[in-house]
Amino acid sequence: MKNRIEELRRKRGITQYEFALAIRVSRQTVSSIETGKYNPSLELAFAIAAYFGIPIEEIFIYEGGAENENA
């Protein structure tokens, strides 16, 4: 799953550390989410969306395969 967190964070002019403090996770967690190495829990995704003031679907882009289309 891709996301726009780094883009949104940079537009606000905040560091990973500052963002991590705001959403109550480690800077390493923010880095892992931004690089796609870690997908946040639903609760954390909502916290991220609330921080930026935009819907989750405008931050996280699901790239499911064709096998998921008819689920």
mmCIF file of the N, C-alpha and C atoms, coordinates in Angstrom:
data_MODEL
# 
_entry.id   MODEL 
# 
loop_
_atom_site.group_PDB 
_atom_site.id 
_atom_site.type_symbol 
_atom_site.label_atom_id 
_atom_site.label_alt_id 
_atom_site.label_comp_id 
_atom_site.label_asym_id 
_atom_site.label_entity_id 
_atom_site.label_seq_id 
_atom_site.pdbx_PDB_ins_code 
_atom_site.Cartn_x 
_atom_site.Cartn_y 
_atom_site.Cartn_z 
_atom_site.occupancy 
_atom_site.B_iso_or_equiv 
_atom_site.pdbx_formal_charge 
_atom_site.auth_seq_id 
_atom_site.auth_comp_id 
_atom_site.auth_asym_id 
_atom_site.auth_atom_id 
_atom_site.pdbx_PDB_model_num 
ATOM 1   N N  . MET A 1 1  ? 0.849   -1.168  0.000  1.00 0.00 ? 1  MET A N  1 
ATOM 2   C CA . MET A 1 1  ? 0.000   0.000   0.000  1.00 0.00 ? 1  MET A CA 1 
ATOM 3   C C  . MET A 1 1  ? 0.899   1.238   0.000  1.00 0.00 ? 1  MET A C  1 
ATOM 4   N N  . LYS A 1 2  ? 0.641   2.117   -0.937 1.00 0.00 ? 2  LYS A N  1 
ATOM 5   C CA . LYS A 1 2  ? 1.391   3.373   -0.998 1.00 0.00 ? 2  LYS A CA 1 
ATOM 6   C C  . LYS A 1 2  ? 0.702   4.413   -0.130 1.00 0.00 ? 2  LYS A C  1 
ATOM 7   N N  . ASN A 1 3  ? 1.447   5.467   0.185  1.00 0.00 ? 3  ASN A N  1 
ATOM 8   C CA . ASN A 1 3  ? 0.842   6.551   0.952  1.00 0.00 ? 3  ASN A CA 1 
ATOM 9   C C  . ASN A 1 3  ? 1.500   7.880   0.589  1.00 0.00 ? 3  ASN A C  1 
ATOM 10  N N  . ARG A 1 4  ? 0.849   8.952   0.979  1.00 0.00 ? 4  ARG A N  1 
ATOM 11  C CA . ARG A 1 4  ? 1.313   10.311  0.687  1.00 0.00 ? 4  ARG A CA 1 
ATOM 12  C C  . ARG A 1 4  ? 1.825   11.019  1.932  1.00 0.00 ? 4  ARG A C  1 
ATOM 13  N N  . ILE A 1 5  ? 2.167   10.263  2.953  1.00 0.00 ? 5  ILE A N  1 
ATOM 14  C CA . ILE A 1 5  ? 2.533   10.873  4.227  1.00 0.00 ? 5  ILE A CA 1 
ATOM 15  C C  . ILE A 1 5  ? 3.748   11.784  4.101  1.00 0.00 ? 5  ILE A C  1 
ATOM 16  N N  . GLU A 1 6  ? 4.790   11.311  3.450  1.00 0.00 ? 6  GLU A N  1 
ATOM 17  C CA . GLU A 1 6  ? 5.987   12.155  3.325  1.00 0.00 ? 6  GLU A CA 1 
ATOM 18  C C  . GLU A 1 6  ? 5.659   13.456  2.595  1.00 0.00 ? 6  GLU A C  1 
ATOM 19  N N  . GLU A 1 7  ? 4.926   13.358  1.511  1.00 0.00 ? 7  GLU A N  1 
ATOM 20  C CA . GLU A 1 7  ? 4.521   14.548  0.748  1.00 0.00 ? 7  GLU A CA 1 
ATOM 21  C C  . GLU A 1 7  ? 3.730   15.522  1.624  1.00 0.00 ? 7  GLU A C  1 
ATOM 22  N N  . LEU A 1 8  ? 2.741   15.010  2.339  1.00 0.00 ? 8  LEU A N  1 
ATOM 23  C CA . LEU A 1 8  ? 1.907   15.858  3.191  1.00 0.00 ? 8  LEU A CA 1 
ATOM 24  C C  . LEU A 1 8  ? 2.703   16.455  4.345  1.00 0.00 ? 8  LEU A C  1 
ATOM 25  N N  . ARG A 1 9  ? 3.585   15.653  4.909  1.00 0.00 ? 9  ARG A N  1 
ATOM 26  C CA . ARG A 1 9  ? 4.412   16.114  6.029  1.00 0.00 ? 9  ARG A CA 1 
ATOM 27  C C  . ARG A 1 9  ? 5.346   17.236  5.575  1.00 0.00 ? 9  ARG A C  1 
ATOM 28  N N  . ARG A 1 10 ? 5.981   17.050  4.426  1.00 0.00 ? 10 ARG A N  1 
ATOM 29  C CA . ARG A 1 10 ? 6.902   18.072  3.914  1.00 0.00 ? 10 ARG A CA 1 
ATOM 30  C C  . ARG A 1 10 ? 6.171   19.374  3.567  1.00 0.00 ? 10 ARG A C  1 
ATOM 31  N N  . LYS A 1 11 ? 4.946   19.244  3.050  1.00 0.00 ? 11 LYS A N  1 
ATOM 32  C CA . LYS A 1 11 ? 4.159   20.450  2.744  1.00 0.00 ? 11 LYS A CA 1 
ATOM 33  C C  . LYS A 1 11 ? 3.894   21.263  4.000  1.00 0.00 ? 11 LYS A C  1 
ATOM 34  N N  . ARG A 1 12 ? 3.785   20.586  5.121  1.00 0.00 ? 12 ARG A N  1 
ATOM 35  C CA . ARG A 1 12 ? 3.565   21.271  6.405  1.00 0.00 ? 12 ARG A CA 1 
ATOM 36  C C  . ARG A 1 12 ? 4.874   21.753  7.018  1.00 0.00 ? 12 ARG A C  1 
ATOM 37  N N  . GLY A 1 13 ? 5.989   21.327  6.449  1.00 0.00 ? 13 GLY A N  1 
ATOM 38  C CA . GLY A 1 13 ? 7.287   21.760  6.946  1.00 0.00 ? 13 GLY A CA 1 
ATOM 39  C C  . GLY A 1 13 ? 7.669   21.155  8.283  1.00 0.00 ? 13 GLY A C  1 
ATOM 40  N N  . ILE A 1 14 ? 7.248   19.914  8.525  1.00 0.00 ? 14 ILE A N  1 
ATOM 41  C CA . ILE A 1 14 ? 7.585   19.265  9.791  1.00 0.00 ? 14 ILE A CA 1 
ATOM 42  C C  . ILE A 1 14 ? 8.485   18.060  9.551  1.00 0.00 ? 14 ILE A C  1 
ATOM 43  N N  . THR A 1 15 ? 9.291   17.767  10.539 1.00 0.00 ? 15 THR A N  1 
ATOM 44  C CA . THR A 1 15 ? 10.196  16.624  10.457 1.00 0.00 ? 15 THR A CA 1 
ATOM 45  C C  . THR A 1 15 ? 9.457   15.341  10.812 1.00 0.00 ? 15 THR A C  1 
ATOM 46  N N  . GLN A 1 16 ? 10.103  14.216  10.524 1.00 0.00 ? 16 GLN A N  1 
ATOM 47  C CA . GLN A 1 16 ? 9.537   12.927  10.935 1.00 0.00 ? 16 GLN A CA 1 
ATOM 48  C C  . GLN A 1 16 ? 9.382   12.892  12.450 1.00 0.00 ? 16 GLN A C  1 
ATOM 49  N N  . TYR A 1 17 ? 10.352  13.442  13.150 1.00 0.00 ? 17 TYR A N  1 
ATOM 50  C CA . TYR A 1 17 ? 10.307  13.443  14.614 1.00 0.00 ? 17 TYR A CA 1 
ATOM 51  C C  . TYR A 1 17 ? 9.106   14.236  15.128 1.00 0.00 ? 17 TYR A C  1 
ATOM 52  N N  . GLU A 1 18 ? 8.891   15.424  14.578 1.00 0.00 ? 18 GLU A N  1 
ATOM 53  C CA . GLU A 1 18 ? 7.760   16.256  15.005 1.00 0.00 ? 18 GLU A CA 1 
ATOM 54  C C  . GLU A 1 18 ? 6.425   15.572  14.709 1.00 0.00 ? 18 GLU A C  1 
ATOM 55  N N  . PHE A 1 19 ? 6.345   14.957  13.536 1.00 0.00 ? 19 PHE A N  1 
ATOM 56  C CA . PHE A 1 19 ? 5.124   14.245  13.161 1.00 0.00 ? 19 PHE A CA 1 
ATOM 57  C C  . PHE A 1 19 ? 4.899   13.050  14.088 1.00 0.00 ? 19 PHE A C  1 
ATOM 58  N N  . ALA A 1 20 ? 5.969   12.326  14.380 1.00 0.00 ? 20 ALA A N  1 
ATOM 59  C CA . ALA A 1 20 ? 5.876   11.171  15.277 1.00 0.00 ? 20 ALA A CA 1 
ATOM 60  C C  . ALA A 1 20 ? 5.352   11.584  16.651 1.00 0.00 ? 20 ALA A C  1 
ATOM 61  N N  . LEU A 1 21 ? 5.858   12.683  17.174 1.00 0.00 ? 21 LEU A N  1 
ATOM 62  C CA . LEU A 1 21 ? 5.375   13.175  18.469 1.00 0.00 ? 21 LEU A CA 1 
ATOM 63  C C  . LEU A 1 21 ? 3.880   13.491  18.410 1.00 0.00 ? 21 LEU A C  1 
ATOM 64  N N  . ALA A 1 22 ? 3.457   14.099  17.318 1.00 0.00 ? 22 ALA A N  1 
ATOM 65  C CA . ALA A 1 22 ? 2.058   14.507  17.184 1.00 0.00 ? 22 ALA A CA 1 
ATOM 66  C C  . ALA A 1 22 ? 1.104   13.321  17.134 1.00 0.00 ? 22 ALA A C  1 
ATOM 67  N N  . ILE A 1 23 ? 1.544   12.214  16.519 1.00 0.00 ? 23 ILE A N  1 
ATOM 68  C CA . ILE A 1 23 ? 0.659   11.050  16.400 1.00 0.00 ? 23 ILE A CA 1 
ATOM 69  C C  . ILE A 1 23 ? 1.036   9.934   17.375 1.00 0.00 ? 23 ILE A C  1 
ATOM 70  N N  . ARG A 1 24 ? 1.981   10.236  18.261 1.00 0.00 ? 24 ARG A N  1 
ATOM 71  C CA . ARG A 1 24 ? 2.368   9.345   19.362 1.00 0.00 ? 24 ARG A CA 1 
ATOM 72  C C  . ARG A 1 24 ? 2.940   7.997   18.925 1.00 0.00 ? 24 ARG A C  1 
ATOM 73  N N  . VAL A 1 25 ? 3.899   8.066   17.998 1.00 0.00 ? 25 VAL A N  1 
ATOM 74  C CA . VAL A 1 25 ? 4.660   6.888   17.594 1.00 0.00 ? 25 VAL A CA 1 
ATOM 75  C C  . VAL A 1 25 ? 6.127   7.291   17.537 1.00 0.00 ? 25 VAL A C  1 
ATOM 76  N N  . SER A 1 26 ? 7.003   6.339   17.260 1.00 0.00 ? 26 SER A N  1 
ATOM 77  C CA . SER A 1 26 ? 8.427   6.657   17.143 1.00 0.00 ? 26 SER A CA 1 
ATOM 78  C C  . SER A 1 26 ? 8.734   7.228   15.758 1.00 0.00 ? 26 SER A C  1 
ATOM 79  N N  . ARG A 1 27 ? 9.859   7.923   15.662 1.00 0.00 ? 27 ARG A N  1 
ATOM 80  C CA . ARG A 1 27 ? 10.293  8.438   14.362 1.00 0.00 ? 27 ARG A CA 1 
ATOM 81  C C  . ARG A 1 27 ? 10.544  7.278   13.413 1.00 0.00 ? 27 ARG A C  1 
ATOM 82  N N  . GLN A 1 28 ? 11.053  6.165   13.945 1.00 0.00 ? 28 GLN A N  1 
ATOM 83  C CA . GLN A 1 28 ? 11.318  4.986   13.125 1.00 0.00 ? 28 GLN A CA 1 
ATOM 84  C C  . GLN A 1 28 ? 10.029  4.436   12.518 1.00 0.00 ? 28 GLN A C  1 
ATOM 85  N N  . THR A 1 29 ? 8.938   4.494   13.283 1.00 0.00 ? 29 THR A N  1 
ATOM 86  C CA . THR A 1 29 ? 7.645   4.041   12.760 1.00 0.00 ? 29 THR A CA 1 
ATOM 87  C C  . THR A 1 29 ? 7.207   4.923   11.601 1.00 0.00 ? 29 THR A C  1 
ATOM 88  N N  . VAL A 1 30 ? 7.350   6.225   11.754 1.00 0.00 ? 30 VAL A N  1 
ATOM 89  C CA . VAL A 1 30 ? 6.998   7.152   10.668 1.00 0.00 ? 30 VAL A CA 1 
ATOM 90  C C  . VAL A 1 30 ? 7.830   6.837   9.434  1.00 0.00 ? 30 VAL A C  1 
ATOM 91  N N  . SER A 1 31 ? 9.120   6.634   9.610  1.00 0.00 ? 31 SER A N  1 
ATOM 92  C CA . SER A 1 31 ? 9.997   6.312   8.493  1.00 0.00 ? 31 SER A CA 1 
ATOM 93  C C  . SER A 1 31 ? 9.555   5.029   7.797  1.00 0.00 ? 31 SER A C  1 
ATOM 94  N N  . SER A 1 32 ? 9.237   4.011   8.575  1.00 0.00 ? 32 SER A N  1 
ATOM 95  C CA . SER A 1 32 ? 8.811   2.726   8.010  1.00 0.00 ? 32 SER A CA 1 
ATOM 96  C C  . SER A 1 32 ? 7.488   2.841   7.261  1.00 0.00 ? 32 SER A C  1 
ATOM 97  N N  . ILE A 1 33 ? 6.584   3.645   7.767  1.00 0.00 ? 33 ILE A N  1 
ATOM 98  C CA . ILE A 1 33 ? 5.308   3.853   7.076  1.00 0.00 ? 33 ILE A CA 1 
ATOM 99  C C  . ILE A 1 33 ? 5.543   4.601   5.768  1.00 0.00 ? 33 ILE A C  1 
ATOM 100 N N  . GLU A 1 34 ? 6.358   5.654   5.816  1.00 0.00 ? 34 GLU A N  1 
ATOM 101 C CA . GLU A 1 34 ? 6.617   6.454   4.615  1.00 0.00 ? 34 GLU A CA 1 
ATOM 102 C C  . GLU A 1 34 ? 7.264   5.633   3.511  1.00 0.00 ? 34 GLU A C  1 
ATOM 103 N N  . THR A 1 35 ? 8.134   4.704   3.870  1.00 0.00 ? 35 THR A N  1 
ATOM 104 C CA . THR A 1 35 ? 8.829   3.897   2.865  1.00 0.00 ? 35 THR A CA 1 
ATOM 105 C C  . THR A 1 35 ? 8.057   2.649   2.462  1.00 0.00 ? 35 THR A C  1 
ATOM 106 N N  . GLY A 1 36 ? 6.906   2.418   3.085  1.00 0.00 ? 36 GLY A N  1 
ATOM 107 C CA . GLY A 1 36 ? 6.096   1.262   2.736  1.00 0.00 ? 36 GLY A CA 1 
ATOM 108 C C  . GLY A 1 36 ? 6.529   -0.039  3.370  1.00 0.00 ? 36 GLY A C  1 
ATOM 109 N N  . LYS A 1 37 ? 7.441   0.033   4.330  1.00 0.00 ? 37 LYS A N  1 
ATOM 110 C CA . LYS A 1 37 ? 7.901   -1.177  5.012  1.00 0.00 ? 37 LYS A CA 1 
ATOM 111 C C  . LYS A 1 37 ? 6.928   -1.623  6.098  1.00 0.00 ? 37 LYS A C  1 
ATOM 112 N N  . TYR A 1 38 ? 6.021   -0.731  6.484  1.00 0.00 ? 38 TYR A N  1 
ATOM 113 C CA . TYR A 1 38 ? 5.072   -1.020  7.556  1.00 0.00 ? 38 TYR A CA 1 
ATOM 114 C C  . TYR A 1 38 ? 3.745   -0.359  7.225  1.00 0.00 ? 38 TYR A C  1 
ATOM 115 N N  . ASN A 1 39 ? 2.667   -1.120  7.337  1.00 0.00 ? 39 ASN A N  1 
ATOM 116 C CA . ASN A 1 39 ? 1.327   -0.561  7.166  1.00 0.00 ? 39 ASN A CA 1 
ATOM 117 C C  . ASN A 1 39 ? 0.754   -0.282  8.544  1.00 0.00 ? 39 ASN A C  1 
ATOM 118 N N  . PRO A 1 40 ? 0.287   0.931   8.772  1.00 0.00 ? 40 PRO A N  1 
ATOM 119 C CA . PRO A 1 40 ? -0.228  1.278   10.099 1.00 0.00 ? 40 PRO A CA 1 
ATOM 120 C C  . PRO A 1 40 ? -1.527  0.548   10.418 1.00 0.00 ? 40 PRO A C  1 
ATOM 121 N N  . SER A 1 41 ? -1.797  0.420   11.695 1.00 0.00 ? 41 SER A N  1 
ATOM 122 C CA . SER A 1 41 ? -3.083  -0.123  12.133 1.00 0.00 ? 41 SER A CA 1 
ATOM 123 C C  . SER A 1 41 ? -4.176  0.841   11.695 1.00 0.00 ? 41 SER A C  1 
ATOM 124 N N  . LEU A 1 42 ? -5.403  0.374   11.725 1.00 0.00 ? 42 LEU A N  1 
ATOM 125 C CA . LEU A 1 42 ? -6.520  1.240   11.364 1.00 0.00 ? 42 LEU A CA 1 
ATOM 126 C C  . LEU A 1 42 ? -6.596  2.438   12.304 1.00 0.00 ? 42 LEU A C  1 
ATOM 127 N N  . GLU A 1 43 ? -6.360  2.195   13.580 1.00 0.00 ? 43 GLU A N  1 
ATOM 128 C CA . GLU A 1 43 ? -6.381  3.279   14.568 1.00 0.00 ? 43 GLU A CA 1 
ATOM 129 C C  . GLU A 1 43 ? -5.328  4.337   14.251 1.00 0.00 ? 43 GLU A C  1 
ATOM 130 N N  . LEU A 1 44 ? -4.116  3.900   13.901 1.00 0.00 ? 44 LEU A N  1 
ATOM 131 C CA . LEU A 1 44 ? -3.052  4.844   13.562 1.00 0.00 ? 44 LEU A CA 1 
ATOM 132 C C  . LEU A 1 44 ? -3.364  5.562   12.251 1.00 0.00 ? 44 LEU A C  1 
ATOM 133 N N  . ALA A 1 45 ? -3.924  4.852   11.282 1.00 0.00 ? 45 ALA A N  1 
ATOM 134 C CA . ALA A 1 45 ? -4.302  5.485   10.014 1.00 0.00 ? 45 ALA A CA 1 
ATOM 135 C C  . ALA A 1 45 ? -5.319  6.602   10.249 1.00 0.00 ? 45 ALA A C  1 
ATOM 136 N N  . PHE A 1 46 ? -6.278  6.357   11.155 1.00 0.00 ? 46 PHE A N  1 
ATOM 137 C CA . PHE A 1 46 ? -7.250  7.400   11.493 1.00 0.00 ? 46 PHE A CA 1 
ATOM 138 C C  . PHE A 1 46 ? -6.567  8.582   12.180 1.00 0.00 ? 46 PHE A C  1 
ATOM 139 N N  . ALA A 1 47 ? -5.592  8.307   13.037 1.00 0.00 ? 47 ALA A N  1 
ATOM 140 C CA . ALA A 1 47 ? -4.862  9.383   13.715 1.00 0.00 ? 47 ALA A CA 1 
ATOM 141 C C  . ALA A 1 47 ? -4.090  10.231  12.707 1.00 0.00 ? 47 ALA A C  1 
ATOM 142 N N  . ILE A 1 48 ? -3.495  9.571   11.727 1.00 0.00 ? 48 ILE A N  1 
ATOM 143 C CA . ILE A 1 48 ? -2.750  10.278  10.683 1.00 0.00 ? 48 ILE A CA 1 
ATOM 144 C C  . ILE A 1 48 ? -3.699  11.149  9.865  1.00 0.00 ? 48 ILE A C  1 
ATOM 145 N N  . ALA A 1 49 ? -4.834  10.581  9.477  1.00 0.00 ? 49 ALA A N  1 
ATOM 146 C CA . ALA A 1 49 ? -5.823  11.337  8.704  1.00 0.00 ? 49 ALA A CA 1 
ATOM 147 C C  . ALA A 1 49 ? -6.340  12.532  9.501  1.00 0.00 ? 49 ALA A C  1 
ATOM 148 N N  . ALA A 1 50 ? -6.587  12.327  10.781 1.00 0.00 ? 50 ALA A N  1 
ATOM 149 C CA . ALA A 1 50 ? -7.063  13.424  11.632 1.00 0.00 ? 50 ALA A CA 1 
ATOM 150 C C  . ALA A 1 50 ? -6.013  14.523  11.726 1.00 0.00 ? 50 ALA A C  1 
ATOM 151 N N  . TYR A 1 51 ? -4.754  14.143  11.834 1.00 0.00 ? 51 TYR A N  1 
ATOM 152 C CA . TYR A 1 51 ? -3.679  15.128  11.927 1.00 0.00 ? 51 TYR A CA 1 
ATOM 153 C C  . TYR A 1 51 ? -3.667  16.027  10.686 1.00 0.00 ? 51 TYR A C  1 
ATOM 154 N N  . PHE A 1 52 ? -3.777  15.406  9.506  1.00 0.00 ? 52 PHE A N  1 
ATOM 155 C CA . PHE A 1 52 ? -3.731  16.176  8.267  1.00 0.00 ? 52 PHE A CA 1 
ATOM 156 C C  . PHE A 1 52 ? -5.086  16.787  7.907  1.00 0.00 ? 52 PHE A C  1 
ATOM 157 N N  . GLY A 1 53 ? -6.144  16.330  8.557  1.00 0.00 ? 53 GLY A N  1 
ATOM 158 C CA . GLY A 1 53 ? -7.469  16.871  8.291  1.00 0.00 ? 53 GLY A CA 1 
ATOM 159 C C  . GLY A 1 53 ? -8.047  16.468  6.952  1.00 0.00 ? 53 GLY A C  1 
ATOM 160 N N  . ILE A 1 54 ? -7.659  15.280  6.479  1.00 0.00 ? 54 ILE A N  1 
ATOM 161 C CA . ILE A 1 54 ? -8.186  14.771  5.212  1.00 0.00 ? 54 ILE A CA 1 
ATOM 162 C C  . ILE A 1 54 ? -8.580  13.304  5.378  1.00 0.00 ? 54 ILE A C  1 
ATOM 163 N N  . PRO A 1 55 ? -9.445  12.799  4.487  1.00 0.00 ? 55 PRO A N  1 
ATOM 164 C CA . PRO A 1 55 ? -9.880  11.404  4.596  1.00 0.00 ? 55 PRO A CA 1 
ATOM 165 C C  . PRO A 1 55 ? -8.732  10.412  4.401  1.00 0.00 ? 55 PRO A C  1 
ATOM 166 N N  . ILE A 1 56 ? -8.847  9.268   5.050  1.00 0.00 ? 56 ILE A N  1 
ATOM 167 C CA . ILE A 1 56 ? -7.832  8.214   4.939  1.00 0.00 ? 56 ILE A CA 1 
ATOM 168 C C  . ILE A 1 56 ? -7.535  7.877   3.484  1.00 0.00 ? 56 ILE A C  1 
ATOM 169 N N  . GLU A 1 57 ? -8.588  7.780   2.659  1.00 0.00 ? 57 GLU A N  1 
ATOM 170 C CA . GLU A 1 57 ? -8.389  7.368   1.266  1.00 0.00 ? 57 GLU A CA 1 
ATOM 171 C C  . GLU A 1 57 ? -7.612  8.388   0.441  1.00 0.00 ? 57 GLU A C  1 
ATOM 172 N N  . GLU A 1 58 ? -7.430  9.592   0.954  1.00 0.00 ? 58 GLU A N  1 
ATOM 173 C CA . GLU A 1 58 ? -6.593  10.581  0.268  1.00 0.00 ? 58 GLU A CA 1 
ATOM 174 C C  . GLU A 1 58 ? -5.139  10.489  0.718  1.00 0.00 ? 58 GLU A C  1 
ATOM 175 N N  . ILE A 1 59 ? -4.869  9.645   1.703  1.00 0.00 ? 59 ILE A N  1 
ATOM 176 C CA . ILE A 1 59 ? -3.510  9.460   2.206  1.00 0.00 ? 59 ILE A CA 1 
ATOM 177 C C  . ILE A 1 59 ? -2.950  8.107   1.788  1.00 0.00 ? 59 ILE A C  1 
ATOM 178 N N  . PHE A 1 60 ? -3.771  7.076   1.940  1.00 0.00 ? 60 PHE A N  1 
ATOM 179 C CA . PHE A 1 60 ? -3.332  5.711   1.654  1.00 0.00 ? 60 PHE A CA 1 
ATOM 180 C C  . PHE A 1 60 ? -3.943  5.221   0.350  1.00 0.00 ? 60 PHE A C  1 
ATOM 181 N N  . ILE A 1 61 ? -3.086  4.674   -0.524 1.00 0.00 ? 61 ILE A N  1 
ATOM 182 C CA . ILE A 1 61 ? -3.516  4.198   -1.831 1.00 0.00 ? 61 ILE A CA 1 
ATOM 183 C C  . ILE A 1 61 ? -3.342  2.690   -1.874 1.00 0.00 ? 61 ILE A C  1 
ATOM 184 N N  . TYR A 1 62 ? -4.468  1.977   -1.906 1.00 0.00 ? 62 TYR A N  1 
ATOM 185 C CA . TYR A 1 62 ? -4.431  0.517   -1.934 1.00 0.00 ? 62 TYR A CA 1 
ATOM 186 C C  . TYR A 1 62 ? -4.106  0.047   -3.339 1.00 0.00 ? 62 TYR A C  1 
ATOM 187 N N  . GLU A 1 63 ? -3.173  -0.883  -3.442 1.00 0.00 ? 63 GLU A N  1 
ATOM 188 C CA . GLU A 1 63 ? -2.764  -1.425  -4.736 1.00 0.00 ? 63 GLU A CA 1 
ATOM 189 C C  . GLU A 1 63 ? -3.028  -2.920  -4.780 1.00 0.00 ? 63 GLU A C  1 
ATOM 190 N N  . GLY A 1 64 ? -4.249  -3.315  -4.491 1.00 0.00 ? 64 GLY A N  1 
ATOM 191 C CA . GLY A 1 64 ? -4.604  -4.733  -4.472 1.00 0.00 ? 64 GLY A CA 1 
ATOM 192 C C  . GLY A 1 64 ? -4.540  -5.336  -5.860 1.00 0.00 ? 64 GLY A C  1 
ATOM 193 N N  . GLY A 1 65 ? -4.334  -6.627  -5.888 1.00 0.00 ? 65 GLY A N  1 
ATOM 194 C CA . GLY A 1 65 ? -4.278  -7.335  -7.160 1.00 0.00 ? 65 GLY A CA 1 
ATOM 195 C C  . GLY A 1 65 ? -5.661  -7.669  -7.674 1.00 0.00 ? 65 GLY A C  1 
ATOM 196 N N  . ALA A 1 66 ? -5.726  -8.216  -8.867 1.00 0.00 ? 66 ALA A N  1 
ATOM 197 C CA . ALA A 1 66 ? -6.990  -8.575  -9.509 1.00 0.00 ? 66 ALA A CA 1 
ATOM 198 C C  . ALA A 1 66 ? -7.767  -9.590  -8.689 1.00 0.00 ? 66 ALA A C  1 
ATOM 199 N N  . GLU A 1 67 ? -7.064  -10.416 -7.917 1.00 0.00 ? 67 GLU A N  1 
ATOM 200 C CA . GLU A 1 67 ? -7.743  -11.433 -7.115 1.00 0.00 ? 67 GLU A CA 1 
ATOM 201 C C  . GLU A 1 67 ? -8.630  -10.821 -6.044 1.00 0.00 ? 67 GLU A C  1 
ATOM 202 N N  . ASN A 1 68 ? -8.424  -9.560  -5.708 1.00 0.00 ? 68 ASN A N  1 
ATOM 203 C CA . ASN A 1 68 ? -9.220  -8.899  -4.679 1.00 0.00 ? 68 ASN A CA 1 
ATOM 204 C C  . ASN A 1 68 ? -10.440 -8.165  -5.237 1.00 0.00 ? 68 ASN A C  1 
ATOM 205 N N  . GLU A 1 69 ? -10.553 -8.065  -6.545 1.00 0.00 ? 69 GLU A N  1 
ATOM 206 C CA . GLU A 1 69 ? -11.627 -7.285  -7.147 1.00 0.00 ? 69 GLU A CA 1 
ATOM 207 C C  . GLU A 1 69 ? -13.003 -7.893  -6.928 1.00 0.00 ? 69 GLU A C  1 
ATOM 208 N N  . ASN A 1 70 ? -13.105 -9.215  -6.876 1.00 0.00 ? 70 ASN A N  1 
ATOM 209 C CA . ASN A 1 70 ? -14.399 -9.872  -6.741 1.00 0.00 ? 70 ASN A CA 1 
ATOM 210 C C  . ASN A 1 70 ? -14.643 -10.411 -5.349 1.00 0.00 ? 70 ASN A C  1 
ATOM 211 N N  . ALA A 1 71 ? -13.902 -9.943  -4.389 1.00 0.00 ? 71 ALA A N  1 
ATOM 212 C CA . ALA A 1 71 ? -14.035 -10.458 -3.021 1.00 0.00 ? 71 ALA A CA 1 
ATOM 213 C C  . ALA A 1 71 ? -15.311 -9.989  -2.369 1.00 0.00 ? 71 ALA A C  1 
# 
